[in-house]
Amino acid sequence: MMGTILFIVLGIIILAALWFLVKNVMKLVINSILGILLLFIVNLLNLFSLLGKPNIPIDLISLLVCALAGIPGAILLIVLHMVGLY
């Protein structure tokens, strides 16, 4: 009887931990997708042509920055491109 109760409590703890992990992972995935979309939208609207600069190159490095950092990563790439460092 005690083993069954312990097993149920342990199962509930594991399910709660998995729920919080999945919840946080979904936030990270959504943030990454929004960061990549922001980078594509900036290039699609040709916003840098107004400043006389070429578009941000979409390569492996810029996609990794947007995928890992999300929207702040895309904003960082935009700022670095405006300054001329990327």
C-alpha positions, 0 to 999 in steps of 0.5 A: 500500500505504501509503495503504491502511494509513493509511486503515485506521488512520484508520478505526479511530481514527474508529470508536473516537472514535464509540464513546466519543461514543455511549457517553457520549451514552447515559449522558447520555440515561439520566441525563436520562430518570431525572431526568424519571422522578424528578420524575414519581414525586415528583409521583405520590406526592404527597410535597409534600402531606405538607409542605403544599405543592403539587406541583412544576409540570411545565412547560417549565423543569422538563423542560429542567432535568431533561433537561439535568442529569438526576437532580441537576437533579431533586434541585435542583428538589425542594430549590428547591421545598421552600425555596419558590424554585420 
